[in-house]
Structure formats: structure tokens, C-alpha cells
């Protein structure tokens, strides 16, 4: 497959919200100086050989359009996380040979994507605009929050509950209010849904049928989805309980200087 041409673009033209903290004068200056390169990625497995040679000091790729699946493959299980416009991906991160968990990563473009390449040259220019840097860090923090929510969804009992929570989670970003509910304009195959909620494809198909029968979720003729029930996820009294904080977190014995009072105390704790 031939490589796409990387065309220069103003980062703030492509993603104006990154300049939200700038004054008008500094926004104009940042718009001129923060130049990224636009990169088009076709749908399918994301295996551009240039990613393997990307320098480690490149910041990442800011997704401008499309939908990307970040998959972690471990033993016979695939866990998937979706990234869309506004998210930052770093698909060229090399594997650490010292890691003990032998999981692998792969990337799949579910809908043709456009990205802005945040390379090292742009990273240097960003040092002059800490307000924009702060917004990029905010994006990363929001991605971490969504991953934590996705992890919580995967712990719900019942695949139908996981799917319903997942679609309300997706609706936060992509949902549109429709006459009959909330439309989620994403075309996601049952196999991808299975990886998103930690289930098998046949189980997901059965659970989707249950949700449709209950009038909570249905698939539209164009392949997108419609939520027709009420939002879910309100913590129960049991789950919302506050766990009493321990007075002290024990220090591993090998980190306590020999002969110290703390070492004696921790030895007593370990002895029971």
C-alpha cells in the first residue's frame, strides 16, 4: 500500500479547543507557529512500517476523524479500547524486552481516520505555549478516565448490563438526541463489541436480543444504534461505601533499613 502524503496543517485550525486557554493574541501566534502534519489512514489493520521507525521523542498522533480500536492481546483474550476525534494515540511505542507480561498490542482502523502528527519539532514549539500543552495533558487524563470506566463496565455481572453500560458510555462522546431516544452513530460489529465488554460473540448477540426485547437498545437499518431506555450506572449503596483508610501502609521489609524501629514494627505485622 503506498504511503499517504503528509500535508502541513495548523494544529489549532485542526483542533481549536486545544487553544481554549490562550488569549486571542497568543491564539493567533500559536495558530501560526504550531504546525503539524495531516496523515490519512484507511480502514483496516494499522500496520504502516513508518510507525516502527518513528523516533521515541515524537509525542503521538492526534486523531481528527474516524474511529480506531486499540487492542491488547493476552493469551486467548482480546481487550479493546476505542479512540476517536480528540484522542491521542502512540502506536509506535516499542515493546519493552524486560516486561514480564507477554501481552501484545495491535491497532485497527474501524472507520477511515485522519490524524495530526505531533512530532518532536512540534513538541519543541509547544514549550512556548504551556496553555496548549495543558490541554494535551487534559486530553490524556480524559482518556485514562474513560479507560477506567471501560474497566468498570467489564466487571458488571451480565453481558446485557455490560453492553447497555457500554453504549451509554459511547453515547457520552458520539450520541445524538433523536425523537425516540439517543442515537449512537457508530457501526460496530458484534465481534468488536465482544472484545469491548469481555465476552464471546455468540453471548453478545444473545444479550443484544434481550436488550432489544426489553426496549432498551436496538440496531438501526444503517447499522448504527439507538438507546431507547434510561441512562444506567448509578452506584448502589453497597458499591458506594467508603473503605476506611488504614492507619499506615506497611513497607516491604526489604526496603526498611536493618535495625530500625520501623523494621521491628513491620516484622511484627508480617508475623501476624
ZICOR-V801708 format. One line per field, one symbol per residue. ss: DSSP state (a for helix, b for strand, c for the rest). psi: psi as a letter, one per 30 degrees, with the letter a starting at -180 (. if undefined). A space follows every 10 residues. Layout:
ss=???
psi=???
This chain:
ss=ccccccbbbb aaaacaaaac cccaaaaaaa aaacbbbbbb bccbbcccaa aacccccccb bbbbbbbbbb bbbbccbbbb bbbbcccbbc cccccccccc cccbbbbbbb bbbbbbbbca aaaaaaccca aaaaaaaaaa aaaaaaaaaa aaacccccaa aaaaaaaaaa aaaabbbbcc bbbbccccca aaaaaaaccc aaaaaaaaaa aaacccbbbc ccccbbbccc cccccccccc cccccccccc ccaaaccccc aaaaaaaaaa ac
psi=kkklkjkklk efeeifffgf fkleeeeeee eefjkakkkk klkakjhkff efgkkfgkea kjkelakkkj kkkjbgkkkk kkkakflkli fgklkjffkf jhllklkkje kklklkjiae eeeeefffif eeeeeeeeee eeeeeeeeee eeeffkkjee eeeeeeeeee feeflkkleg bjkjhkjkle eeeeeeghll eeeeeeeeee eeefhfklkl fgfalkkgal llgkkleefg kkkkklekjk kkeffkkkfl eeeeeeeeee f.
